[in-house]
Amino acid sequence: MRELHFKDNFWNSEIISTAGYDSIVQHLNDGKRTCKEIEDFMKARAAIEEKYAKELLGLSKKVCGHSEMNTLKRSLDVFKLQTENVSLSHLHLAQTMREEAKKLEDFREKQKEARKKVEQHMDALHKQKAAQYKKTTDAKKTYEQKCRDKEEAEQNMNRNASTSSSKQQEKLYAKTQQAKQTAEEADRIYSQNVSLLGKLREEWLNEHVKACEFFEKQEMERISTLRNVVWTHLNHLSQQCVTSDELYEEVRKSLEQCNIQEDIEHFINLRRTGDKPPASVLYENFYNNQRSAPTRSLPTAGRRAAAPPPPVAENDPLYSTVAEPGYSLIRY
């Protein structure tokens, strides 16, 4: 299938029309706007990555498992370390995105400056062509009018050739000659303008083809650049996922080394308080404790002996002890 090109498909039947050229320029302006939009998108994404990285870095500095010990503590330390490394990788990603956005900006400005020269040259040619076309059109109108004046003068002279005097015939002849000369001069000016317009047209045709080829080349470069920029951008994002997963894999490896029983035994060996439980608390009867309490021996030297217990009268009440039957009864 035959490939289509700018230079073959943006012509117009009217010589002063610039519709085809304007259509190409408008498309290039739209493409430039797309470059700016993608550039702004990447800068915004870089800002998001940077904000995320800084918040993640701050999170990695917070206390996490400070009171833990042994293998779980080591795993949590690796977890915090790799979280910090992930945040640093996102900072690097943000910087990479800014660099890619800067490259796209430089490319856009470079194309803009190169286009500017071509557009200025084409705009000047369009103005010259339009001005020359107007001069040619005006010269044609003048030429046609002078030709009609000449024909009218000749017809007037021929009509009056037999009826007018010689003097009148001379005047008519002079007028006819004057009209003829004026028509010839108008014809010369008109022909000259047509020739100049033809040269300008040829120059414009050549420059239009060159401009179309230049613009098409720029458009191909722009599409290729944007395609590669987005592709590279996605590669960076994919690489970030791979990097993050590699860092997280280090955490997973550390967690695999986390031994539950070892941590239990480590805590026991470090903080043990004893291997014997306390004895059971027994019931102790107050009165039994009183009865079983040892009697105190009193010293005899230098002191009088204790007084004997008083005699119990016949009518005095007797108190039972706890060990006797009928503990709660009083006997008289």
C-alpha positions in Angstrom: 0.0 0.0 0.0 1.3 3.4 -1.0 2.3 5.5 2.0 0.7 8.9 2.4 2.8 12.1 2.9 2.1 15.7 3.9 3.5 17.1 0.6 0.9 15.2 -1.5 -2.2 15.8 0.4 -2.4 19.4 1.6 -2.9 21.5 -1.6 -5.7 23.8 -2.6 -7.2 24.8 -5.9 -7.1 28.5 -5.0 -3.6 29.9 -5.3 -3.9 32.3 -2.4 -5.5 29.6 -0.1 -3.4 28.4 2.9 -5.9 26.0 4.3 -3.7 22.9 3.8 -0.7 24.6 5.3 -2.8 25.9 8.2 -4.1 22.4 8.8 -0.6 21.0 9.2 0.5 23.9 11.5 -2.6 23.4 13.7 -1.8 19.7 14.0 1.8 20.5 15.0 0.5 23.0 17.6 -1.8 20.3 19.0 1.2 17.9 19.1 3.2 20.5 21.0 0.4 20.8 23.5 0.4 17.1 24.0 4.1 17.1 24.7 3.5 19.8 27.4 0.6 17.8 28.9 2.8 14.6 29.2 5.6 16.7 30.6 3.3 18.2 33.2 1.9 14.7 33.9 5.4 13.3 34.6 6.3 16.2 36.8 3.1 15.7 38.8 3.8 12.0 39.1 7.4 12.8 40.3 5.9 15.0 43.0 3.6 12.2 44.1 6.5 9.8 44.3 8.6 12.2 46.2 5.8 12.9 48.7 5.2 9.2 49.1 8.9 8.5 49.6 9.3 11.2 52.3 6.3 9.9 54.2 7.5 6.4 53.9 10.9 7.4 55.1 9.4 9.1 58.1 7.3 6.0 58.8 10.5 3.8 58.7 12.0 5.9 61.5 9.1 5.4 63.9 9.4 2.9 66.8 8.2 -0.6 65.7 8.8 -3.6 67.9 11.2 -1.8 70.3 10.4 -4.2 73.1 10.8 -7.3 70.9 13.8 -9.6 71.2 15.8 -12.3 69.4 14.7 -13.5 66.0 11.5 -11.5 65.7 13.4 -8.3 66.7 15.9 -9.0 63.9 13.1 -9.5 61.4 11.4 -6.3 62.4 14.7 -4.4 62.2 15.1 -5.7 58.6 11.5 -4.7 57.9 12.2 -1.1 59.0 15.5 -1.0 57.1 14.0 -2.3 53.9 11.1 0.1 54.2 13.6 2.9 54.4 15.4 1.5 51.3 12.0 1.4 49.5 11.5 5.0 50.3 14.9 5.9 49.0 14.2 4.0 45.8 11.0 6.0 45.3 13.0 9.2 45.8 15.4 8.1 43.1 12.4 7.3 40.9 11.0 10.8 41.4 14.4 12.3 40.3 14.5 10.0 37.3 11.0 11.2 36.3 12.0 14.8 36.6 15.0 14.2 34.3 12.8 12.5 31.7 10.3 15.4 31.9 13.3 17.8 31.4 14.4 15.9 28.3 10.9 16.1 26.9 10.8 19.8 27.6 14.1 20.3 25.8 12.8 18.3 22.9 9.7 20.4 22.7 11.6 23.7 22.8 14.0 22.5 20.2 11.2 21.6 17.8 9.5 24.9 18.5 12.6 26.9 17.5 13.2 24.9 14.4 9.6 25.3 13.3 9.7 29.0 14.0 12.2 29.6 11.2 10.2 27.6 8.6 6.9 29.2 9.6 8.3 32.7 9.4 9.7 32.0 5.9 6.4 30.4 4.7 4.4 33.3 6.2 6.5 35.8 4.2 6.0 33.8 1.0 2.2 33.6 1.6 2.1 37.4 2.0 4.2 38.0 -1.1 2.1 35.6 -3.1 -1.2 37.2 -1.9 0.1 40.7 -2.6 1.3 39.7 -6.1 -1.9 37.9 -6.8 -3.8 41.1 -5.9 -1.6 43.2 -8.2 -2.0 40.8 -11.0 -5.8 40.8 -10.5 -5.9 44.6 -10.5 -3.6 44.7 -13.6 -5.9 42.2 -15.4 -8.9 44.4 -14.7 -7.1 47.5 -15.9 -5.9 45.6 -19.0 -9.4 44.4 -19.8 -10.9 47.9 -19.4 -8.2 49.4 -21.6 -8.9 46.8 -24.2 -12.6 47.7 -24.2 -11.7 51.4 -24.4 -9.5 50.6 -27.4 -12.3 48.6 -29.2 -14.8 51.3 -28.5 -12.5 54.0 -29.9 -11.9 51.9 -33.1 -15.6 51.3 -33.5 -16.4 55.0 -33.1 -13.7 55.9 -35.6 -15.1 53.4 -38.2 -18.6 54.6 -37.7 -17.7 58.2 -38.4 -15.2 57.7 -41.2 -17.7 58.6 -44.0 -19.6 61.4 -42.2 -17.0 63.3 -40.3 -14.7 65.9 -41.5 -11.0 65.2 -42.0 -10.3 67.2 -38.8 -12.7 65.1 -36.8 -11.3 61.9 -38.3 -7.8 63.0 -37.2 -9.1 63.4 -33.7 -10.8 60.1 -33.7 -7.7 58.5 -35.1 -5.5 60.1 -32.4 -7.9 58.9 -29.8 -7.9 55.4 -31.2 -4.1 55.4 -31.2 -4.0 56.7 -27.7 -6.4 54.0 -26.5 -4.4 51.4 -28.4 -1.1 52.5 -26.7 -2.8 52.5 -23.3 -4.2 49.0 -23.9 -0.8 47.8 -24.9 0.8 49.3 -21.8 -1.9 47.7 -19.6 -1.2 44.4 -21.4 2.5 44.7 -20.7 1.9 45.4 -17.0 -0.6 42.7 -16.7 1.7 40.2 -18.5 4.6 41.3 -16.3 2.5 40.7 -13.1 1.4 37.3 -14.3 5.0 36.4 -14.9 6.0 37.6 -11.4 3.1 35.7 -9.9 4.2 32.6 -11.8 7.8 32.9 -10.4 6.4 33.4 -6.9 4.1 30.4 -7.3 7.0 28.2 -8.3 9.1 29.4 -5.4 6.1 28.9 -3.1 5.4 25.4 -4.5 9.0 24.3 -3.8 9.0 25.8 -0.3 5.7 24.3 0.5 7.0 20.9 -0.4 10.1 21.5 1.7 8.0 22.7 4.6 5.7 19.7 4.4 8.6 17.4 4.4 10.2 19.2 7.4 6.9 19.2 9.3 6.3 15.5 8.6 9.8 14.7 9.8 9.1 16.7 13.0 5.8 14.9 13.5 7.4 11.5 13.1 10.1 12.5 15.6 7.5 13.8 18.0 5.4 10.7 17.9 8.5 8.5 18.3 9.8 10.6 21.2 6.5 10.5 23.1 6.1 6.8 22.5 9.6 6.2 23.9 9.1 8.6 26.8 5.9 6.9 27.9 7.5 3.5 27.4 10.6 4.5 29.4 8.3 5.9 32.1 6.5 2.6 32.4 9.8 0.7 32.5 10.9 2.9 35.4 7.6 2.1 37.2 8.1 -1.6 36.5 11.6 -1.5 37.7 10.5 0.2 40.9 8.1 -2.7 41.5 10.9 -5.2 41.0 13.2 -3.2 43.3 10.5 -3.0 46.0 9.8 -6.7 45.7 13.5 -7.5 46.0 13.7 -5.4 49.1 10.6 -7.0 50.5 12.1 -10.4 49.7 14.9 -9.6 52.2 12.2 -9.0 54.8 10.5 -12.3 53.9 13.9 -14.2 54.2 14.4 -12.6 57.6 10.9 -13.7 58.7 11.7 -17.2 57.5 14.5 -17.2 60.1 12.1 -16.1 62.8 11.9 -19.1 65.2 8.9 -19.0 67.4 10.2 -21.6 69.9 13.6 -20.0 70.0 12.1 -16.6 70.9 10.0 -18.2 73.6 13.0 -19.9 75.1 15.1 -16.8 74.8 12.6 -14.8 76.7 12.4 -17.5 79.4 16.1 -17.7 79.8 16.4 -13.9 80.0 13.5 -13.1 82.3 12.8 -16.3 84.2 11.8 -15.9 87.9 11.7 -19.5 89.2 10.6 -23.0 88.4 8.5 -23.7 91.5 5.0 -22.4 92.1 3.9 -21.1 95.5 2.5 -23.6 98.0 -1.3 -23.8 98.6 -2.7 -21.5 101.2 -4.2 -23.7 104.0 -7.1 -23.0 106.3 -5.8 -22.2 109.8 -8.3 -22.2 112.8 -7.6 -19.4 115.1 -8.3 -21.4 118.3 -6.2 -24.3 117.2 -3.4 -21.9 116.8 -4.0 -20.6 120.3 -4.1 -24.1 121.8 -1.0 -25.3 120.1 1.0 -22.2 120.9 4.0 -23.1 123.2 3.8 -22.0 126.9 6.3 -19.5 128.0 8.6 -20.6 130.8 9.0 -17.9 133.4 12.3 -17.4 135.2 12.2 -18.5 138.9 15.3 -17.0 140.2 14.7 -13.8 142.1 11.0 -13.9 141.5 7.9 -15.3 143.2 6.1 -18.2 141.6 2.9 -17.6 139.7 -0.3 -17.5 141.7 -2.3 -20.7 141.6 -5.6 -20.6 139.7 -8.5 -19.5 141.7 -10.8 -22.2 143.0 -13.9 -22.8 141.1 -17.0 -22.4 143.1 -19.9 -24.8 142.9 -22.2 -22.3 141.2 -19.6 -20.8 138.7 -20.4 -21.5 135.0 -18.1 -23.9 133.0 -17.1 -22.9 129.5 -16.6 -25.6 126.9 -13.8 -25.7 124.4 -14.0 -25.9 120.6 -12.9 -29.5 120.7 -15.6 -30.6 123.0 -19.0 -31.7 122.0 -21.7 -29.1 122.5 -19.2 -26.2 121.9 -21.8 -23.6 121.7 -23.7 -24.6 124.8 -23.2 -23.2 128.3 -23.6 -25.5 131.2 -24.6 -24.4 134.7 
